[in-house]
């Protein structure tokens, strides 16, 4: 399988430029690490900008829209000593010297050392801002010479842990120097404050449209419930047909939001599509979902609900490889749930791969009446396992636990690491062009993308002096003129005419 290597150019203020070959899944930090070695400076002193914005080094370049021959602006930050005015909770004021290249934790260490207080016992705010400074270089956060830093004392229940300390949690002493113990400890915390972002992608072709129809019957009720139970949740909805639906829509979506009215209005107004025969444009869904307003520090999940497989690379002029698009989502920290309807065995591996490759779940949806339960259960799964358990208990108590409901709820209750371990075996492979590009021998694409209008249209073929719209073969009819009884035989016997009809 070909690897989509991207040539990224970085220009420094000195005029020096360098080219780095990267994958779409590589993080920006890989670029800054490369430059730090070249310029012989600490990695944190390298800052990268794209279209005037400072890039978050933890993001994948594909997520940021950095493509082939993109030019980034690189800066080497020169550390400077500055003094910050630390305003203590008791009203005292201390002057503390820091460097512009210090991060927030280093500034807290220096302040804590000066006032004899552990950094874990206080938070810091810039001036009178209510926002807590958590991470990043002071220079990027707007911390300047003689600016005021306000300290807020943490309550005991909010106290964070510092390296090498012993803490008592639920009657057990835990040495948080041990990374495994630290992770185990954090996983026991209540996740009520966790930010959760879930996007549901619905195939609106043919009978698949019934799933979206069913969801919207209780969408307002479901969203209002989720916002009560998970205050920091945002939900998005994608509706898609296939490329042949270009005259209506190929894809529409409402971005991540907590506005129930916006979600309900979108779901109620989006129409069904035709789709033609399988495959459908799931590869385009994976690419477009990367452009949604995902937050950096949230639990992110994309739920792809469909019944068949994606197109091979040759189907469009964009040559979209769904494996690579899935890699980008994984690099962004998005777990993909593969939800398969109608149990089509020829596409099962696609939905399993979506889940296994990103740490999501593969679910079979045998009955569209279960879609609302799945909608709620997935959101609770992403928020907190205890909330999922409570929802499962509710379904049982209300007598709604059918065999099909139990099948997908039981799967969601399995910790994902255990689920992956139980499915060890040979690497998944399907001998088909949509899975293996080396088997895709078609040289002609059928649809073309117009970036300016974000739209699709059939391939335009230039024939002599006129332009002919070439429709996919599946929508064309071949008629043998020599066999037509109502027409005179052509002088050229056996001539076949091709009539194309728009779907």
Residue pairs with C-beta under 8 A, 6 or more apart in sequence:
1 321
1 323
1 436
1 437
1 438
2 437
3 23
4 23
4 24
4 321
4 324
5 21
5 22
5 23
6 21
6 22
6 23
6 24
6 61
6 66
6 67
6 68
6 70
7 19
7 20
7 21
7 68
7 69
8 19
8 20
8 21
8 22
8 31
8 61
8 66
8 69
8 70
8 72
9 17
9 18
9 19
9 20
9 69
9 70
9 71
9 72
10 17
10 18
10 19
10 20
10 31
10 35
10 48
10 71
10 72
10 73
10 74
11 17
11 71
11 72
11 73
11 74
12 18
12 35
12 39
12 74
12 75
12 76
13 74
13 75
13 76
18 34
18 35
18 38
20 30
20 31
20 34
22 30
22 31
22 61
23 327
24 60
24 61
24 62
24 324
24 327
24 328
24 331
25 60
25 62
25 327
25 328
25 330
25 331
26 60
26 61
26 331
27 57
27 58
27 59
27 60
27 61
27 331
28 48
28 55
28 56
28 57
28 58
28 59
28 60
28 61
28 64
29 43
29 57
29 58
31 48
31 61
31 72
32 43
32 46
32 47
32 48
32 57
33 43
35 46
35 74
36 42
36 43
36 45
36 46
39 46
39 76
41 76
42 101
44 101
44 103
44 137
45 76
45 77
45 78
45 79
45 101
46 74
46 75
46 76
46 77
47 54
47 74
47 75
47 76
47 77
47 140
48 54
48 55
48 57
48 72
48 73
48 74
48 75
49 55
49 72
49 73
49 74
49 75
50 64
50 66
50 70
50 72
50 73
54 140
55 64
55 72
56 296
58 296
59 296
59 332
60 328
60 331
60 332
62 290
62 327
62 328
62 331
63 290
63 294
63 328
63 331
63 332
65 291
66 72
77 100
77 101
77 137
77 139
79 99
79 100
79 101
80 99
80 100
81 97
81 98
81 99
82 97
82 98
82 99
82 100
82 138
82 143
82 144
82 145
82 146
83 95
83 96
83 97
83 98
83 145
83 146
84 95
84 96
84 98
84 107
84 111
84 143
84 146
84 147
84 148
84 149
85 93
85 94
85 95
85 146
85 147
85 148
85 149
86 93
86 94
86 95
86 96
86 111
86 114
86 115
86 149
86 151
87 93
87 148
87 149
87 150
87 151
88 94
88 115
88 151
89 122
89 151
89 152
89 153
92 115
94 111
94 114
94 115
96 107
96 110
96 111
96 114
97 110
98 106
98 107
98 110
98 138
98 143
99 138
100 137
100 138
100 139
100 143
101 137
101 138
101 139
102 110
102 137
102 138
103 135
103 136
103 137
103 138
104 124
104 133
104 134
104 135
104 136
104 138
104 141
105 119
105 135
107 124
107 138
107 143
107 149
108 119
108 122
108 124
109 119
111 119
111 124
111 149
111 151
112 118
112 119
112 122
118 162
119 162
120 154
120 159
120 160
120 161
120 162
120 165
121 153
121 154
121 159
122 151
122 152
122 153
122 154
123 132
123 133
123 151
123 152
123 154
124 132
124 133
124 149
124 150
124 151
124 152
125 131
125 132
125 133
125 149
125 150
125 152
126 133
126 141
126 142
126 143
126 147
126 148
126 149
126 150
127 147
127 148
127 150
128 150
132 152
133 141
133 149
143 149
154 160
161 167
161 176
161 182
161 185
162 176
163 176
163 177
164 176
164 177
165 176
166 173
166 174
166 175
166 176
167 173
167 174
167 176
167 185
168 174
169 185
169 188
170 188
174 181
174 185
175 181
176 182
176 185
190 384
190 386
191 383
191 384
191 386
191 387
192 230
192 231
192 384
193 231
193 232
194 230
194 232
194 298
194 299
194 383
194 384
195 232
195 233
195 234
195 295
195 297
195 298
195 299
196 230
196 232
196 233
196 234
196 298
196 299
196 301
196 379
196 382
196 383
197 233
197 234
197 235
197 236
197 256
197 294
197 295
197 298
197 299
197 300
197 301
198 233
198 234
198 235
198 236
198 300
198 301
198 302
198 303
198 378
198 379
198 382
199 235
199 236
199 237
199 238
199 256
199 289
199 292
199 301
199 302
199 303
200 215
200 235
200 236
200 237
200 238
200 303
200 305
200 375
201 237
201 238
201 239
201 240
201 285
201 289
201 302
201 303
201 304
201 305
201 306
202 208
202 209
202 211
202 212
202 215
202 237
202 238
202 239
202 240
202 305
203 209
203 211
203 240
203 241
203 275
203 280
203 282
203 305
203 306
203 307
204 212
204 239
204 240
204 241
204 270
204 271
204 272
204 273
204 275
205 241
205 242
205 245
205 272
205 273
205 274
205 275
205 276
205 280
206 272
206 274
206 275
207 342
208 275
208 305
208 306
208 307
208 341
209 272
209 273
210 368
211 305
211 341
211 365
211 368
211 371
212 239
212 267
212 270
214 368
214 369
214 371
214 372
215 222
215 267
215 371
215 372
215 375
216 264
216 267
216 268
217 372
218 372
219 263
219 264
219 267
220 260
220 264
222 372
222 375
222 376
223 235
223 260
223 263
223 264
224 260
225 376
226 233
226 235
226 376
226 379
227 233
227 258
227 260
229 380
229 383
229 387
230 379
230 380
230 383
230 387
232 298
233 258
233 379
233 383
234 256
234 257
234 258
234 295
234 298
235 256
235 257
235 258
235 263
235 379
236 253
236 254
236 255
236 256
236 257
236 292
237 253
237 254
237 263
237 266
237 267
238 251
238 252
238 253
238 285
238 288
238 289
239 249
239 251
239 252
239 253
239 266
239 270
240 250
240 251
240 252
240 273
240 280
240 281
240 284
240 285
241 248
241 249
241 250
241 251
241 273
241 274
241 275
241 280
241 281
242 250
242 273
242 274
242 275
242 276
242 279
242 280
242 281
243 250
243 281
243 284
243 311
243 315
243 316
243 446
243 447
243 456
244 274
244 275
244 276
244 447
244 472
244 475
244 503
245 273
245 274
245 275
246 447
246 455
246 456
246 457
246 458
247 502
248 271
248 273
248 274
249 271
249 273
250 281
250 284
250 455
250 456
251 281
251 284
251 285
251 288
252 266
252 270
253 288
253 292
254 262
254 263
254 266
255 292
255 293
256 292
256 293
256 294
257 263
274 503
276 472
276 474
276 475
276 503
277 474
278 307
278 308
278 309
278 347
279 308
279 309
279 310
279 311
279 315
279 434
280 306
280 308
280 310
280 311
281 310
281 311
282 304
282 306
282 309
282 310
282 322
282 350
283 310
283 311
283 320
283 321
283 322
283 325
284 320
285 304
286 304
286 322
286 325
286 326
286 329
286 336
287 320
287 325
289 302
289 329
289 334
290 325
290 328
290 329
290 332
294 300
294 332
294 334
299 382
299 383
300 332
300 333
300 334
300 335
301 334
301 335
301 336
301 337
301 360
301 378
301 382
302 329
302 334
302 335
302 336
302 337
302 360
303 336
303 337
303 339
303 378
304 336
304 337
304 338
304 339
304 351
304 354
305 339
305 341
305 365
305 371
306 339
306 340
306 341
306 347
306 351
307 340
307 341
307 342
307 344
307 347
308 344
308 346
308 347
309 346
309 347
309 350
309 432
309 434
309 435
310 322
310 350
310 434
311 320
311 434
312 433
312 434
312 437
312 440
312 442
313 319
313 320
313 321
313 437
313 440
314 433
314 440
314 442
314 443
314 444
314 445
315 442
315 445
315 446
315 447
316 445
316 446
316 447
316 448
316 449
316 456
317 445
317 447
317 448
317 449
317 459
318 449
319 445
321 437
322 350
322 434
326 336
326 353
326 354
326 357
326 358
327 357
329 336
329 358
330 357
330 358
330 359
334 358
335 358
335 359
335 360
335 382
335 416
336 354
336 355
336 357
336 358
336 360
337 354
337 355
337 360
337 361
337 362
337 363
337 378
338 350
338 351
338 352
338 353
338 354
338 355
338 360
338 361
338 362
338 363
339 351
339 363
339 364
339 365
339 374
340 347
340 348
340 351
340 362
340 363
340 364
340 365
341 365
341 368
343 364
343 366
349 428
349 430
349 435
350 430
350 434
350 435
351 362
352 362
352 428
353 428
354 360
354 362
355 361
355 362
356 362
356 420
356 423
356 428
359 416
359 420
360 416
361 378
361 381
361 411
361 412
361 416
361 419
362 411
363 374
363 408
363 411
363 412
364 407
364 408
365 371
365 374
365 408
366 404
366 407
367 404
370 402
370 404
370 405
370 408
373 395
373 400
373 405
373 409
374 408
376 391
377 388
377 391
377 392
377 408
377 409
377 412
378 412
380 387
380 388
380 390
380 391
381 388
381 412
385 413
385 415
388 412
388 413
389 413
392 409
392 413
395 401
395 405
395 409
401 409
411 419
429 435
429 436
430 436
431 439
432 439
433 439
433 440
433 441
433 442
434 440
444 459
445 459
446 458
446 459
446 470
446 472
447 456
447 457
447 458
447 459
447 472
448 456
448 457
448 458
448 459
448 460
449 455
449 456
450 456
450 457
457 469
458 469
458 470
458 471
458 472
459 469
459 470
460 467
460 468
460 469
460 470
461 467
461 468
461 469
461 470
462 468
469 500
470 500
471 500
471 501
471 502
471 503
472 503
475 500
475 501
475 502
475 503
476 498
476 499
476 500
476 501
477 498
477 499
477 500
477 501
478 496
478 497
478 498
479 496
479 497
479 499
480 494
480 496
481 487
481 489
481 490
481 495
481 496
481 497
482 489
482 490
482 493
482 494
482 495
